[in-house]
């Protein structure tokens, strides 16, 4: 049944396309915010400029009325001057050279029109000027109106005091400013902003797509390089030195993965070859003895001898299979071990008693020093570790030699068990490989054919299950030292 990963088809979306869309969205957002701020700034500036303009007109007229009597022809002349001044181009930073089109009219206290700046273009009667209290000669009322949805006006009203023939009178000043040209300017600005926004988004999308395609070129090149690597070319490398920094990290990680795969394939190939070799020897022995036994009739004693020899070979094969199965289980991350607090002294005593007869036969002394050390470990696995190491030490320790077992607490909160011997030692060139399966440092030194080459591999797996470490140091003709480091406290 296919897995979920097999059912998933590769994504058809382009990373360059996605990034181009993100660029366009980002540009659109930035331009939209910037355009909105500019539009609001210009619109607000125009409003403030217009209000200042009307306020200045009304203030000037108030000053004229206070300083002199301006009725009659003088009033007409004053209004004409203001009117002509308003029609002249002004120096606004936003729309320079455009006239104001300000209209002024003066009413008396009863509301009768006294003078209007341009009688040919009277103000519409529908315009509602802001209402200002008659006794208030300081306030200036300003309001924006749009009568009948036509063009907009900015209207200002204020009361002023004038003196005529020794009498004080009140005048109502009304000023209007056409906003048609400003609204046209704002509309043109809006269209310009929309054009800039559209152009900016399109340009950003195209530029983003092009930049992304260029930026992803090394990724496509490294993909092509990876596609050329197969099982027969695991020694090839992607050469991360010529890639950009970000891609170089990916290339380096891939090269490291290739290195691990190459090493694993090599180990697997060697393991398969070694396994075939190790199994071929006992199988050939079984077949050879069977052929010899069947070559002629033999008595019961001879057949018994053949069966006993075959039984030894079968036992050797069974032991090898058991060790391989143990290694397979030890490599499973789900494997659990049953740890308990152990007295190292008791474990040493049991191992020493087990090997006492062999040690006596080989005239090898086993010395144990436990120092009342406690260890949190799986009892069965610990005995297997000690048994494998003592067995190796016995195999290579000469007559009258010594094997020392000691335990102590280290400064880094670890329990350290040391097994040292005075044996032949191990060549430094072989030390990196002694934990490989079926590896034998020197086949010529074997005093028997009982070893399978899996003992140290099993020891290393057991130490990893306990979260510990194993370190081996050795010198030729001086002996070997094996240090086992167990965590002082470990959860079960």
C-alpha positions in Angstrom: 0.0 0.0 0.0 1.5 3.4 -1.0 2.4 5.8 1.7 1.0 9.2 2.1 4.3 10.7 0.9 4.0 8.7 -2.3 0.5 10.0 -3.0 1.5 13.6 -2.7 2.5 15.1 -6.1 5.2 17.8 -6.2 3.9 21.3 -5.9 3.4 23.0 -9.3 3.8 26.5 -7.8 7.1 28.3 -8.7 9.1 29.7 -5.8 10.1 32.6 -8.1 6.4 33.2 -8.8 5.5 33.2 -5.1 8.3 35.6 -4.3 7.3 37.9 -7.2 3.7 37.9 -5.8 5.1 38.7 -2.3 7.2 41.5 -3.8 4.2 42.9 -5.6 2.0 42.7 -2.5 4.8 44.4 -0.4 5.3 47.1 -3.0 1.5 47.7 -3.3 1.2 48.0 0.5 4.1 50.4 0.8 3.0 52.6 -2.1 -0.6 52.6 -0.9 0.4 53.8 2.6 2.8 56.3 1.1 0.2 57.6 -1.4 -2.4 57.8 1.3 0.0 59.8 3.5 0.9 62.1 0.6 -2.7 62.6 -0.4 -3.7 63.4 3.2 -0.8 65.8 3.6 -1.6 67.7 0.4 -5.3 67.8 1.2 -4.7 69.0 4.7 -2.1 71.6 3.6 -4.6 73.0 1.0 -7.3 73.3 3.6 -5.0 75.1 6.1 -3.7 77.4 3.3 -7.2 78.3 2.3 -8.3 79.0 5.8 -5.2 81.1 6.4 -6.0 83.0 3.2 -9.6 83.8 4.3 -8.5 84.6 7.8 -5.9 87.0 6.5 -8.4 88.8 4.2 -10.9 89.3 7.0 -8.2 90.4 9.4 -6.9 93.0 6.9 -10.4 94.4 6.3 -11.0 94.6 10.0 -7.8 96.6 10.4 -8.8 98.9 7.5 -12.2 99.6 9.1 -10.7 100.3 12.5 -8.0 102.7 11.2 -10.1 104.9 8.9 -13.5 105.6 7.5 -13.7 103.7 4.3 -17.3 104.2 3.3 -18.4 105.5 -0.1 -15.8 105.5 -2.9 -13.0 104.4 -0.5 -14.9 101.2 0.4 -15.4 100.5 -3.3 -11.8 101.1 -4.0 -10.7 98.9 -1.1 -12.9 96.0 -2.2 -11.7 96.4 -5.8 -8.1 96.2 -4.7 -8.7 93.1 -2.7 -10.6 91.5 -5.6 -7.8 92.2 -8.1 -5.2 91.0 -5.7 -7.1 87.7 -5.3 -7.2 87.2 -9.1 -3.4 87.5 -9.4 -1.2 84.3 -9.4 0.0 83.3 -6.0 3.1 81.5 -4.7 1.6 78.4 -3.3 4.1 75.5 -3.2 1.4 73.0 -4.2 -0.2 74.9 -7.1 1.9 78.0 -7.9 0.6 80.5 -10.5 -3.1 79.8 -10.0 -5.3 82.7 -8.8 -7.4 82.5 -5.6 -10.8 83.7 -6.9 -11.7 85.2 -3.6 -15.0 87.2 -3.5 -15.7 89.7 -0.8 -18.9 91.4 0.2 -19.8 93.8 3.0 -23.2 94.0 4.7 -24.5 96.5 7.3 -26.0 95.6 10.6 -29.5 95.2 9.1 -28.1 92.7 6.5 -28.3 95.1 3.5 -25.6 94.6 0.9 -23.2 97.6 0.9 -20.6 96.4 -1.6 -19.6 93.3 -3.5 -16.2 92.7 -5.1 -17.6 91.5 -8.4 -21.2 92.4 -9.0 -21.1 90.6 -12.4 -20.6 87.3 -10.6 -22.8 87.6 -7.5 -22.5 84.9 -4.9 -25.3 82.3 -5.0 -28.1 82.9 -2.6 -27.9 79.2 -1.6 -24.6 79.7 0.0 -24.9 79.6 3.8 -22.2 81.6 5.5 -21.2 80.6 9.0 -23.2 82.5 11.7 -21.1 84.7 14.0 -22.5 86.6 17.1 -22.8 90.3 16.6 -21.0 91.2 19.8 -18.1 89.0 18.9 -15.5 91.0 17.0 -12.7 88.5 17.4 -14.1 85.3 16.1 -13.8 84.4 12.4 -16.2 81.6 11.2 -15.0 79.4 8.3 -16.9 76.5 6.7 -16.7 74.4 3.6 -20.0 74.0 1.6 -21.0 72.2 -1.6 -24.4 73.6 -2.6 -26.6 71.4 -4.8 -23.6 68.9 -5.3 -21.9 71.5 -7.5 -18.5 73.1 -7.0 -17.3 73.6 -3.4 -16.7 76.9 -1.6 -14.8 77.9 1.5 -16.9 80.6 3.2 -15.8 83.0 6.0 -17.8 85.4 8.1 -16.8 88.0 10.8 -18.1 91.2 12.4 -16.1 94.4 12.2 -16.5 97.9 13.7 -16.3 101.0 11.5 -16.5 104.7 12.3 -18.4 107.1 10.1 -19.1 110.8 10.9 -18.2 110.1 14.5 -20.6 107.2 14.8 -19.6 103.6 15.3 -21.3 101.0 13.1 -21.1 97.3 12.6 -20.2 95.6 9.3 -20.6 92.0 8.4 -17.7 90.7 6.3 -18.4 87.7 4.1 -15.6 86.1 2.1 -15.8 83.2 -0.3 -13.1 81.1 -2.1 -13.9 78.8 -5.0 -12.3 75.4 -4.6 -12.9 74.1 -8.1 -9.3 74.4 -9.2 -8.1 72.8 -6.0 -10.6 69.9 -6.5 -9.3 69.5 -10.0 -5.8 69.5 -8.7 -6.7 66.8 -6.2 -8.4 64.7 -8.8 -5.4 64.9 -11.1 -3.2 63.9 -8.1 -5.4 61.0 -7.4 -5.2 59.7 -10.9 -1.4 60.2 -10.8 -1.2 58.2 -7.6 -3.3 55.4 -9.0 -1.0 55.3 -12.1 2.1 55.2 -9.9 0.5 52.5 -7.8 -0.3 50.3 -10.7 3.0 50.9 -12.4 4.9 50.3 -9.2 3.1 47.0 -8.5 3.7 45.7 -12.1 7.3 46.8 -12.1 7.9 45.3 -8.7 6.3 41.9 -9.8 8.5 41.8 -12.9 11.6 42.9 -11.2 11.0 40.5 -8.3 10.4 37.6 -10.7 13.7 38.4 -12.5 15.7 39.0 -9.4 14.3 35.8 -7.8 15.1 33.7 -10.9 18.6 35.1 -10.9 18.9 34.5 -7.2 17.7 30.9 -7.5 20.1 30.1 -10.3 22.6 28.5 -7.9 19.8 26.4 -6.4 18.9 25.0 -9.9 22.6 24.3 -10.5 23.0 22.5 -7.2 19.8 20.5 -8.0 21.3 19.5 -11.4 24.5 18.4 -9.6 22.6 16.4 -7.1 20.6 14.6 -9.8 23.8 13.3 -11.3 24.8 11.5 -8.1 23.6 7.8 -7.8 24.5 4.8 -5.7 27.7 4.2 -7.7 28.8 7.9 -7.3 28.4 8.4 -3.5 32.0 9.5 -3.3 31.1 12.6 -5.5 30.6 15.9 -3.7 28.6 19.0 -4.6 31.6 21.4 -4.0 30.0 24.0 -1.7 32.9 26.4 -2.2 31.5 28.0 -5.3 27.9 28.6 -4.0 26.5 31.7 -2.2 26.7 31.5 1.6 23.0 30.4 2.1 23.2 27.7 -0.6 26.7 26.6 0.6 25.1 25.6 3.9 22.7 23.3 2.0 25.5 22.0 -0.2 27.7 21.3 2.9 24.8 19.4 4.6 24.2 17.4 1.5 27.9 16.5 1.2 27.9 15.4 4.8 24.9 13.2 4.1 26.6 11.7 1.1 29.6 11.0 3.3 27.4 9.2 5.8 25.6 7.3 3.0 28.9 6.3 1.4 30.2 5.1 4.8 27.0 3.2 5.5 27.0 1.6 2.1 30.6 0.6 2.5 30.0 -0.8 6.0 26.9 -2.7 4.6 29.0 -4.1 1.8 31.8 -5.2 4.1 29.2 -6.6 6.6 27.6 -8.6 3.9 30.9 -9.9 2.7 32.1 -10.7 6.2 28.8 -12.4 7.1 29.0 -14.6 4.0 32.6 -15.4 4.8 31.9 -16.2 8.5 28.9 -18.4 7.6 30.7 -20.1 4.7 33.4 -21.6 6.9 31.1 -23.5 9.3 28.7 -24.5 6.5 31.7 -25.9 4.5 32.8 -27.8 7.5 29.4 -29.3 7.9 29.2 -30.3 4.3 32.7 -31.7 4.2 32.3 -33.8 7.3 28.9 -35.1 6.0 30.5 -36.0 2.6 33.3 -37.8 4.3 30.9 -39.7 6.6 28.8 -40.7 3.6 31.7 -41.8 1.5 31.7 -45.3 3.1 30.1 -47.2 5.8 31.3 -46.4 9.3 30.7 -47.7 12.8 28.6 -46.0 15.4 31.6 -44.4 17.1 32.7 -42.7 13.9 29.2 -41.4 13.2 29.0 -40.1 16.8 32.2 -38.2 16.3 30.9 -36.6 13.1 27.7 -35.6 14.8 29.6 -34.0 17.7 31.8 -32.0 15.3 28.7 -30.9 13.4 27.1 -29.9 16.7 30.0 -27.6 17.5 29.6 -25.9 14.1 25.9 -25.6 14.5 26.4 -24.1 18.0 28.9 -21.6 16.4 26.3 -20.6 13.8 23.6 -20.3 16.3 25.8 -18.1 18.6 26.6 -15.8 15.6 22.9 -15.5 14.7 22.1 -14.7 18.3 24.7 -12.0 18.4 23.5 -10.4 15.1 19.9 -10.4 16.4 21.1 -8.7 19.6 22.9 -6.0 17.6 19.8 -5.5 15.5 17.6 -5.1 18.6 20.2 -2.8 20.2 20.1 -0.4 17.2 16.4 0.0 17.5 15.7 3.3 19.2 12.6 1.8 20.8 14.7 -0.8 22.7 14.2 -0.6 26.4 16.5 -1.9 29.1 15.8 -2.8 32.7 18.2 -0.9 34.9 18.7 -1.3 38.6 21.2 -0.3 41.2 24.1 -2.8 41.2 27.1 -3.3 43.5 30.1 -3.5 41.2 32.0 -5.7 43.7 29.4 -8.4 43.4 29.5 -8.3 39.5 33.3 -8.5 39.6 33.2 -11.4 41.9 30.8 -13.3 39.7 32.9 -12.7 36.5 36.1 -13.7 38.3 34.5 -17.0 39.5 33.2 -17.7 36.0 36.6 -17.3 34.4 38.6 -18.8 37.3 39.1 -22.2 35.7 40.2 -20.7 32.4 42.5 -18.2 34.1 44.0 -21.0 36.2 44.6 -23.1 33.1 46.2 -20.3 31.2 48.1 -19.1 34.4 46.6 -15.6 34.1 45.7 -13.7 37.3 42.4 -11.7 37.5 42.5 -8.8 40.0 39.3 -6.9 41.0 39.1 -3.5 42.8 35.5 -2.3 43.3 35.9 0.4 46.1 32.2 -0.1 47.0 31.0 1.6 43.8 27.3 1.4 42.9 26.1 1.4 39.2 22.7 2.0 37.7 22.6 -0.5 34.8 20.9 -3.6 33.3 22.4 -6.6 35.2 22.3 -9.0 32.2 23.8 -6.5 29.8 26.5 -5.5 32.2 27.6 -9.1 32.7 27.6 -9.5 28.9 29.9 -6.5 28.5 32.3 -7.7 31.2 32.3 -11.2 29.9 33.1 -10.1 26.3 35.9 -7.9 27.5 37.4 -10.5 29.9 37.2 -13.1 27.1 39.1 -10.9 24.7 41.7 -10.1 27.4 42.1 -13.8 28.2 42.5 -14.6 24.5 45.5 -12.2 24.1 47.1 -12.2 27.5 50.3 -14.3 27.8 51.0 -16.9 30.5 51.7 -15.4 33.9 49.9 -12.2 32.7 47.4 -10.1 34.7 43.9 -8.8 34.0 42.8 -5.9 36.2 39.2 -4.9 36.8 38.6 -1.6 38.7 35.6 0.8 39.3 35.6 4.3 40.6 33.6 7.6 40.4 35.0 10.2 38.0 35.0 13.9 38.4 32.3 14.4 35.7 29.6 12.5 37.6 30.3 9.2 35.8 31.0 5.7 37.0 34.1 4.4 35.3 34.9 0.7 34.9 38.4 -0.1 33.7 39.6 -3.5 32.3 43.3 -3.6 31.6 45.6 -6.5 30.6 49.2 -7.2 30.0 48.6 -8.9 26.6 49.8 -8.4 23.1 48.2 -5.1 22.5 46.5 -3.8 19.4 48.2 -2.1 16.4 47.3 1.7 16.3 46.2 1.3 12.7 43.5 -1.2 13.8 42.1 0.8 16.8 39.6 2.8 14.7 38.0 -0.4 13.4 37.9 -2.6 16.4 34.2 -1.9 17.0 33.3 -2.9 13.4 31.4 -6.1 13.0 33.4 -9.2 12.1 36.7 -7.2 12.4 39.7 -9.0 13.8 42.8 -7.0 14.5 45.1 -9.9 13.6 43.7 -13.2 12.5 47.1 -14.8 12.9 47.0 -14.2 16.6 43.9 -16.2 17.3 44.6 -19.1 19.6 41.2 -20.6 18.8 38.5 -20.2 16.3 35.7 -19.4 18.7 35.6 -15.6 18.2 33.0 -14.2 15.8 34.3 -10.7 15.6 31.1 -9.3 17.1 32.1 -9.0 20.8 33.3 -5.4 20.8 30.4 -4.3 18.5 28.0 -5.8 21.1 29.9 -4.0 23.9 29.6 -0.7 22.1 25.9 -1.2 21.5 25.2 -2.0 25.1 27.1 1.1 26.3 25.1 3.3 23.9 21.9 1.8 25.3 23.0 2.9 28.8 24.0 6.3 27.5 27.6 5.6 28.3 30.9 5.6 26.4 33.7 3.2 25.7 37.4 4.1 25.1 40.1 1.7 24.2 43.9 2.5 24.4 46.6 0.0 23.6 50.3 -0.5 23.0 51.9 -3.3 21.2 53.4 -5.9 23.6 52.4 -3.9 26.6 48.7 -4.5 26.9 45.2 -2.9 26.3 43.1 -0.7 28.5 39.3 -0.5 28.1 37.4 2.3 30.0 33.7 2.1 30.3 31.9 5.3 31.5 28.3 5.0 32.8 26.1 7.9 33.9 25.9 8.0 37.7 22.1 8.5 37.5 19.9 7.3 34.7 16.1 6.9 34.4 14.9 3.4 34.0 
